[in-house]
Amino acid sequence: MPIKFGTDGWRDIIAEDFTYDNVRIVARAHAQVVREGGGRLVVVGFDTRFQGSGFARVVADVMAEQGLDVLLAPEFLPTPALSFAVVHHGAAGGVMITASHNPPPYNGYKIKGAYGGSATPSTVAQIERALSHPSQYEGARGTVQPLDIREAYYAQLDRQLNLETLRSYRGLVVHDAMGGAACGWLADYVSSRALPLHFEELHGRPDPMFYGVNPEPIPQNLGDLITRLAGETGTALGVITDGDADRVGAVTAGGRFFNSHQIFAVLLRHLYGRGLRGRVVKTVSGSRVIELLAGRLGLDVLETPVGFKYITDAFLEGQADERLAVLMGGEESGGLSSRGHIPERDGLLNSLLMIEAVAASGLSLDDLFAQIEQEVGFRHFYDRNDLHLSAAFDKGALLSAAPTYAEVAGHAVQGVNTRDGVKLLLDGGASAMFRASGTEPVVRVYVEAQSEEAVQTILAEATRRVLALDPGAH
């Protein structure tokens, strides 16, 4: 069976294609690339998915057979903790057994570079070549030792946070761990640092079925958290981490979903207020608010294609050249990182930074974002459709047709951005973006406008135009 790597490693259905045998094949190829690059040590971890510990043990054994020393997590851990462990122990790379936010039947093999972030496309290409051209290793076997990273990772969080500010917050925080890899971790950090907030954990026991939803922090998966906060007022908030805890989401008092664009803007404003400076890196699907805010703050903006690997590249450029240092980078799906941390999405750190922003200002997340909207002169409303199309759908036809549209739902097209898919810049500051998946017959339609009515009108028309091009829909 063909093993296909996507933007962040390899994912497949457990027992169908994600099997012990196939994991061994991938681990052997990965070990070959690490060894040929002069590496000696690799860190391996897993989340709460079915058979995670078994797959991780297979990876560790294969890599040891291939002459590498391995630090193997004895229990589930968040992806950002695994990525930090790579840097902390000076490893040549890491493996996280996770399918992130994918449905429960999936598992995956995430590859981490020595810098503690997603592997570069060139590294992934080397592993793909090694899959086709394996070499024979006949040297000494490496060792497998247990990984102990929790306290060192907590100390890294301490360095990124203002603990004095955090300790000033007395409000309610509910953490929805979604049954994933952050279960117990945020609660333990709050307890170990004696933070006096009122902390509750929801879905805080590991569950490979993720309590019946996909472990992605989007509204349709957050019914219990929204209900819990519906009766709350003031600065109370809920923070959500996805299946492997690298992505973040939020719900505010009254049960209102607070999306990733809003989180990005609030944390950017907060970090700037703490005196941090640097470039702002956003994917093309990110909100106009982020660009406008960065402009108001006098910060350079770099826009990238969709995928955190491009943001990682920018962080690495900044580590090599201070003039290119990144203050904050993020993507529409809730992956964010900031200056001084590893170049990796970190749902735990960003959850704590949101609490810190609320504590520092005395304002709710909603009020902090409303201030930003007023400051930049733009009201943010957003929605997206993920369209599952027939196998006969021609993605190329859509990407050829979309740039020719003169208007969408009566909103004139004023510009076209083809950095990744097609993003139509519409009058009134609105936008409609079409992006086709590279691995499945899915087209994502993203819309931003300055009213909810405009968002839904544009989204409905943009969706209709995609479906009209699908021969299997008729």
Solvent accessible surface area in square Angstrom, and as a share of the most:
residue,aa,sasa,rsa
1,M,105,0.47
2,P,101,0.64
3,I,28,0.14
4,K,144,0.61
5,F,25,0.10
6,G,36,0.34
7,T,82,0.48
8,D,21,0.11
9,G,4,0.04
10,W,1,0.00
11,R,67,0.24
12,D,33,0.17
13,I,58,0.29
14,I,25,0.13
15,A,85,0.66
16,E,116,0.52
17,D,37,0.19
18,F,0,0.00
19,T,37,0.21
20,Y,83,0.32
21,D,95,0.49
22,N,20,0.10
23,V,0,0.00
24,R,87,0.32
25,I,73,0.37
26,V,0,0.00
27,A,0,0.00
28,R,83,0.30
29,A,3,0.03
30,H,4,0.02
31,A,0,0.00
32,Q,13,0.06
33,V,20,0.11
34,V,16,0.09
35,R,55,0.20
36,E,118,0.53
37,G,69,0.66
38,G,67,0.65
39,G,17,0.16
40,R,134,0.49
41,L,40,0.20
42,V,1,0.00
43,V,0,0.00
44,V,0,0.00
45,G,0,0.00
46,F,16,0.07
47,D,2,0.01
48,T,14,0.08
49,R,6,0.02
50,F,120,0.50
51,Q,77,0.34
52,G,2,0.02
53,S,67,0.43
54,G,18,0.17
55,F,6,0.02
56,A,0,0.00
57,R,116,0.42
58,V,13,0.08
59,V,0,0.00
60,A,0,0.00
61,D,45,0.24
62,V,4,0.02
63,M,0,0.00
64,A,0,0.00
65,E,87,0.39
66,Q,18,0.08
67,G,2,0.02
68,L,2,0.01
69,D,32,0.16
70,V,1,0.01
71,L,25,0.13
72,L,15,0.08
73,A,4,0.03
74,P,97,0.61
75,E,97,0.44
76,F,45,0.19
77,L,6,0.03
78,P,0,0.00
79,T,0,0.00
80,P,0,0.00
81,A,0,0.00
82,L,0,0.00
83,S,0,0.00
84,F,12,0.05
85,A,0,0.00
86,V,0,0.00
87,V,66,0.38
88,H,96,0.43
89,H,71,0.32
90,G,63,0.60
91,A,4,0.03
92,A,36,0.28
93,G,1,0.01
94,G,0,0.00
95,V,0,0.00
96,M,0,0.00
97,I,0,0.00
98,T,0,0.00
99,A,0,0.00
100,S,1,0.01
101,H,39,0.17
102,N,31,0.16
103,P,46,0.29
104,P,20,0.12
105,P,70,0.44
106,Y,64,0.24
107,N,0,0.00
108,G,0,0.00
109,Y,1,0.00
110,K,1,0.01
111,I,4,0.02
112,K,2,0.01
113,G,12,0.12
114,A,55,0.43
115,Y,53,0.20
116,G,0,0.00
117,G,0,0.00
118,S,3,0.02
119,A,8,0.06
120,T,35,0.20
121,P,66,0.42
122,S,73,0.47
123,T,40,0.23
124,V,22,0.12
125,A,34,0.27
126,Q,82,0.36
127,I,0,0.00
128,E,71,0.32
129,R,144,0.53
130,A,7,0.05
131,L,41,0.20
132,S,80,0.51
133,H,138,0.62
134,P,88,0.56
135,S,48,0.31
136,Q,155,0.69
137,Y,54,0.21
138,E,154,0.69
139,G,47,0.45
140,A,81,0.62
141,R,134,0.49
142,G,5,0.05
143,T,68,0.40
144,V,39,0.22
145,Q,95,0.42
146,P,97,0.61
147,L,9,0.05
148,D,124,0.64
149,I,7,0.03
150,R,64,0.24
151,E,106,0.48
152,A,24,0.19
153,Y,0,0.00
154,Y,0,0.00
155,A,33,0.26
156,Q,14,0.06
157,L,0,0.00
158,D,36,0.19
159,R,152,0.55
160,Q,21,0.09
161,L,14,0.07
162,N,62,0.32
163,L,37,0.18
164,E,144,0.65
165,T,28,0.16
166,L,0,0.00
167,R,96,0.35
168,S,69,0.44
169,Y,16,0.06
170,R,156,0.57
171,G,21,0.20
172,L,15,0.08
173,V,0,0.00
174,V,1,0.01
175,H,0,0.00
176,D,1,0.00
177,A,0,0.00
178,M,3,0.01
179,G,0,0.00
180,G,0,0.00
181,A,0,0.00
182,A,0,0.00
183,C,6,0.04
184,G,27,0.26
185,W,8,0.03
186,L,0,0.00
187,A,30,0.23
188,D,54,0.28
189,Y,0,0.00
190,V,9,0.05
191,S,82,0.53
192,S,58,0.38
193,R,38,0.14
194,A,74,0.58
195,L,11,0.05
196,P,59,0.37
197,L,14,0.07
198,H,101,0.45
199,F,41,0.17
200,E,49,0.22
201,E,64,0.29
202,L,43,0.22
203,H,37,0.17
204,G,22,0.21
205,R,187,0.68
206,P,69,0.43
207,D,31,0.16
208,P,53,0.33
209,M,120,0.54
210,F,0,0.00
211,Y,91,0.35
212,G,70,0.67
213,V,46,0.26
214,N,63,0.32
215,P,0,0.00
216,E,23,0.11
217,P,8,0.05
218,I,52,0.27
219,P,57,0.36
220,Q,136,0.61
221,N,21,0.11
222,L,1,0.00
223,G,45,0.43
224,D,80,0.42
225,L,0,0.00
226,I,47,0.24
227,T,102,0.59
228,R,81,0.29
229,L,0,0.00
230,A,56,0.44
231,G,72,0.69
232,E,50,0.23
233,T,114,0.66
234,G,51,0.49
235,T,38,0.22
236,A,9,0.07
237,L,1,0.01
238,G,0,0.00
239,V,0,0.00
240,I,0,0.00
241,T,0,0.00
242,D,0,0.00
243,G,0,0.00
244,D,0,0.00
245,A,0,0.00
246,D,0,0.00
247,R,25,0.09
248,V,2,0.01
249,G,3,0.02
250,A,0,0.00
251,V,0,0.00
252,T,3,0.01
253,A,5,0.04
254,G,32,0.31
255,G,12,0.11
256,R,133,0.48
257,F,62,0.26
258,F,1,0.00
259,N,21,0.11
260,S,13,0.09
261,H,5,0.02
262,Q,29,0.13
263,I,0,0.00
264,F,4,0.02
265,A,0,0.00
266,V,3,0.02
267,L,0,0.00
268,L,0,0.00
269,R,85,0.31
270,H,26,0.12
271,L,4,0.02
272,Y,46,0.17
273,G,63,0.60
274,R,87,0.32
275,G,50,0.48
276,L,52,0.26
277,R,106,0.39
278,G,19,0.18
279,R,30,0.11
280,V,0,0.00
281,V,0,0.00
282,K,1,0.00
283,T,0,0.00
284,V,0,0.00
285,S,8,0.05
286,G,6,0.06
287,S,3,0.02
288,R,100,0.36
289,V,1,0.01
290,I,1,0.01
291,E,59,0.27
292,L,49,0.24
293,L,0,0.00
294,A,0,0.00
295,G,53,0.51
296,R,156,0.57
297,L,20,0.10
298,G,67,0.64
299,L,20,0.10
300,D,105,0.54
301,V,58,0.34
302,L,64,0.32
303,E,36,0.16
304,T,8,0.05
305,P,37,0.23
306,V,27,0.15
307,G,9,0.08
308,F,6,0.02
309,K,36,0.15
310,Y,71,0.27
311,I,0,0.00
312,T,1,0.01
313,D,52,0.27
314,A,3,0.02
315,F,12,0.05
316,L,43,0.21
317,E,80,0.36
318,G,8,0.08
319,Q,114,0.51
320,A,94,0.73
321,D,40,0.21
322,E,119,0.54
323,R,209,0.76
324,L,67,0.33
325,A,9,0.07
326,V,5,0.03
327,L,0,0.00
328,M,0,0.00
329,G,0,0.00
330,G,1,0.01
331,E,15,0.07
332,E,21,0.10
333,S,28,0.18
334,G,1,0.01
335,G,0,0.00
336,L,0,0.00
337,S,1,0.00
338,S,4,0.03
339,R,73,0.27
340,G,60,0.58
341,H,10,0.05
342,I,10,0.05
343,P,1,0.01
344,E,0,0.00
345,R,14,0.05
346,D,0,0.00
347,G,0,0.00
348,L,0,0.00
349,L,1,0.00
350,N,1,0.01
351,S,0,0.00
352,L,0,0.00
353,L,1,0.01
354,M,0,0.00
355,I,0,0.00
356,E,0,0.00
357,A,3,0.02
358,V,1,0.00
359,A,19,0.15
360,A,63,0.49
361,S,50,0.32
362,G,55,0.53
363,L,56,0.28
364,S,14,0.09
365,L,2,0.01
366,D,38,0.20
367,D,71,0.37
368,L,24,0.12
369,F,7,0.03
370,A,52,0.41
371,Q,99,0.44
372,I,4,0.02
373,E,23,0.10
374,Q,155,0.69
375,E,52,0.23
376,V,19,0.11
377,G,64,0.62
378,F,6,0.02
379,R,137,0.50
380,H,11,0.05
381,F,51,0.21
382,Y,46,0.18
383,D,48,0.25
384,R,59,0.22
385,N,48,0.25
386,D,57,0.29
387,L,20,0.10
388,H,145,0.65
389,L,16,0.08
390,S,33,0.21
391,A,103,0.80
392,A,65,0.51
393,F,17,0.07
394,D,82,0.42
395,K,56,0.24
396,G,42,0.41
397,A,41,0.32
398,L,0,0.00
399,L,63,0.31
400,S,78,0.50
401,A,29,0.22
402,A,0,0.00
403,P,47,0.30
404,T,104,0.60
405,Y,36,0.14
406,A,81,0.63
407,E,69,0.31
408,V,0,0.00
409,A,31,0.24
410,G,66,0.63
411,H,46,0.21
412,A,46,0.36
413,V,32,0.19
414,Q,133,0.59
415,G,22,0.21
416,V,65,0.37
417,N,29,0.15
418,T,89,0.51
419,R,119,0.43
420,D,28,0.15
421,G,19,0.18
422,V,4,0.02
423,K,17,0.07
424,L,0,0.00
425,L,75,0.37
426,L,4,0.02
427,D,44,0.23
428,G,58,0.56
429,G,24,0.23
430,A,5,0.04
431,S,11,0.07
432,A,0,0.00
433,M,2,0.01
434,F,0,0.00
435,R,41,0.15
436,A,21,0.17
437,S,11,0.07
438,G,81,0.78
439,T,106,0.62
440,E,78,0.35
441,P,57,0.36
442,V,2,0.01
443,V,0,0.00
444,R,56,0.20
445,V,0,0.00
446,Y,12,0.04
447,V,1,0.01
448,E,10,0.04
449,A,2,0.01
450,Q,71,0.32
451,S,46,0.29
452,E,84,0.38
453,E,140,0.63
454,A,18,0.14
455,V,0,0.00
456,Q,75,0.33
457,T,66,0.39
458,I,0,0.00
459,L,7,0.03
460,A,65,0.51
461,E,34,0.15
462,A,0,0.00
463,T,17,0.10
464,R,134,0.49
465,R,36,0.13
466,V,0,0.00
467,L,72,0.36
468,A,55,0.43
469,L,63,0.31
470,D,4,0.02
471,P,80,0.50
472,G,48,0.46
473,A,57,0.45
474,H,165,0.74
